[in-house]
Amino acid sequence: MRLTRLFVKKETVPFGEYTYTLYRSSRRTIGIQVRGNGEIVVRAPFFCSREEVHGVVVSKLPWICERRAIIERTAAEADSPEGHYFDGALLPFGSGVIRLRLSEDPAAERYTVTLHDVNGAPELALRGRTLDPQTCKLLVSRWGRRYAAEVYRDLVAQWASRIGVDYAGISVKDTKSRWGSCSAAGNINLHWKLILLPERLRDYVIVHELCHRREMNHSKAFWELVGSFLPDFSERRGELRSVEKEILRW
C-alpha cells in the first residue's frame, strides 16, 4: 500500500483588529472556524491566493464577530460571581466541598470569615454589612490565601525533605492560569486555589515545583525525577487539566 504524506503550511495573518491562523494543505475548499478561546482558524488549499482566502474571511466577518461575542459572553457568565457565591453554595474543597453560609448584619463593624464544622460537614461562614457576590468572592479569596499559606508551609516542607532539596520561601498567589512556579532564587509560588483540589493533585503541583530545584527545565531528567516520587504523575497531570478551568473560575 502506498502512503501519501500530508503537508500543512501554517502562518499568522493580520486581519483588522484580529489575526487568524491560516493552514494550507491539499484540501479542496476554504473553511473557517472560531475556536473556544476565540482564535480564528482558516484552512485553505495550496492553490488559493492570499487575496482569495482573505476575501472569503472578510465575507464571513459578521459570522466571526457573532461567534466571538457568544464565546466571550458565555465565558463571562461562567466566571460571574453570581453563579458561585450565594447562601448555601458548595465550594470545592480538597476531595469534598464546603458549604457557604452568608449572614448579613447592617450593624457589623467588620467582615469575618470562619471555617467550622456543622454535623460533620465543613462550612465557611461569611458575616458582614453587605454580602453581594463580588464581596463574597473577595472575602473567600482573602481567607483562602491565609488558609493556604498554613497548609502549604507544612506540605512543601515535607515534600522538600523527601526530595532532598531546599527552597528560599513560599508565596501564595492568585494568578489567572498558573498553579505554581519556582524562581531561580528558589522561591516556590503556589496558587491559593490548590486547596480546592484533591490532595493528590495538590501534591503533584508541589512536587513538580520542588523538582525544579534540581532541574530548572522540563527535560527528560526532570520528568524522571518527578516520576521517582509520583509514578502516576502523568495521570495526575491529566486530572488537573480536566478540572482546572472549573476550579479557577471560583
N, C-alpha and C positions, 0 to 999 in steps of 0.2 A: 504494500500500500504506500502510495506517495503522500508525504505530508507537506503542506504549504504553510510557510511561516507567515504570521500576520504582523505586518509592520504598522506601527502607530506613531504619528508625529504629534507632539504636544507643544502648544505655545499659548502665551497670555496676551490677549488683545484688549487695548483700551476701548471703552465704549461709553462716551459721555462721562457721567459721574460714576459709572460702573466699570468693571472689566469682565471679560468672560474667558474661560479656558476653552481653547479650540483643539480638538483632537481630529487629526486627519488619518484616514485609513482607506481600505479598499471597499468600503461600503458604497451604496449607490445613491443614497438620499441624505439630505441635511436634517438633523434632529436637534431639538433644543430641550434642555432640562434645567429646572431650578431645584437645586438640592435643598435638603432640610436646613442647612446652615446659611441658605441664601445665595450660595455660589451658583453662577450661571455657567452651564456647560453646553458647548456646541460641538456636535460631531458632524463631520463633512467628508465627502470623497476627496481624494487627492486631486482629481481633475477640476474641481471647482476653484475659481479665482477668489482672492480675498474680498474683492468687491461684491461678488455674487453672494458669498457667505454673509458678509456684513449687511447686504440688502435684506436678506431673509431675517436676520436678527432684528433689524430696525422695524420690519413689518410686524414682528411679534412683540414689540415693546410694550403695548398695553397689557398683553397677557403676562409678560415678565413682571411688570410692576404690580399687577394684581396678585400674582403668586408670592412675590416677596412680601407684600403687605399682609397677606394671610399668615405667612410664616412668622413675621415679626409680631403680629397680633396674638397668635397662638402662644408664642414664647413669652410674651409679656403677661398674658393671663396665667400661664403656668407658674411664672415667678412671682405673681402678685401675693403680697402678704395676706390678703383677704381669704385666699384659698387654703392657708395653713394655720393662721393664728386666730383662734376663737375659743370660747369656753368649751372644754371637752375634747378639743382636738388632740390627736395622738401624734406625738413627736417621736420619730425613730430614735432608738437609744440602745446601743450595743446590739444584742440579739433579740431585743424586745422593743417596747415602746414606753414613753412617759405620757401620761395624760396631763394636758394643760388645764389649770383652774384659774379663772380670772375673777378678781374681786375688786370692783371699782369703789373707791372711797373718796368722795369730794373733799373730805377734811384731811386726807393723808398729806403729811408734810414731805414724804419721800417715797420712792418706789422701792419695793422689796421683791426678791425672787428667792424662793425657798424650795429645796428638794426634800421631800419627806415621803414616808411610806404610809399608804392607806390600805388596810386589809391585805397586806402582802404585795401590793402593786405600787410602783413609784408614781408620784405626782409632782408636778412643778407648779407651785402656787405663785402667781403674779398679783401684786397688790399695789394700787396707786390711784391717783386722781382720775386719770382717763386711760383706758386700755384699748385704744384703737389698734388695728392690726399692725400698722407701721411701728407704733410704740412697743407693742409686744415683741415684734421681731428684734428690735434694738435691745430690749431687756434680755431676751433669751440669748442673743449673741454675746452680750456683756457677761452674763452668767456663764455661758458655755466656755468662754475664753479663760475665766478664772478656774472653773472646774477642770478643764482640760489641762491647764498648767500643772495642777496637782497630780493628775493621772499620768501625764507624760513624764514627769520628773522621775517617778519610780520605774515606769516601763522602759524608758530609754536607758536608765542606769543598769537595769537588769540585763537588757539585751547587749549593751556595750560590754559588760563584764563577760558574757558568754562568747561574744565575737572576738574579744580581746583588743578593743580599740578605745581611744579616749575621745572627748569632744569638748569644745570650748563652752558651750551653753545651749540652752533650748529657748526658742522663740515661738510663741503661739501666734499664728497668722489667720487672716480672713481673706484669702485671695479668691479670684474668680474661678480658677480651674486647677491649680496645683495642690496636691495633697501634702507634698513635702519637698524639701531640698536640703542640700548640705553645702555650705560655703567652703571656699578654700581655707578659710581661717578655722574651720572645724565647728561652726555653729549649725545646729540642727533646727530647721524651721518646719513646723508641723501645723496643718490646718486644724482649727478647733473642732471642726465637724467630724474629725476622725472618731470622736466619742460617740457619734451617732451610728457608727458602723459596727458590725460584729467584730469581736476581738481578733479573729483570725485575719481579717483584712487590715485592722489597725496594726497588728504585729508585722504584716507584710510591708507596710509603708515604713515603719520604724526600722526594720531590718534592712530594707532597701537603702535608706539614707545612711545608716551607720556603716554599711559595707562600702560606701563611697569614701570612708575614712582610710580605706586601703586602696581602693581602685576608684579614682576620680573620673570615671568614664562608664560606658555601658559595653565594655569589651566582653569577650568570651570568659576571661578570667573573673570579671565582675559577677557575671551570672552564675558561674560555677561557685563563687563564694556565697552568693545568696542561696543557691541550691543546697549548699552544705549545711545550712541551718534550717531552711524551709524547702524540703524536697519537692513539695507541691506548689512552689511559688508561682508557676505558670497558671495553675488553676485559680489560685488566689487573685492573681492579676486580672484574669478574665472576669472573675466575680466582681472585682472592684469596678472595672469598666462598665459592667452591666447595670450597676446601681448608682454610679457617681452623679449622673445628671439629676436623678431624682433627689438625692441627698443634698447636693449643692444648691438646689432651689430653695431650701429652707432658710 
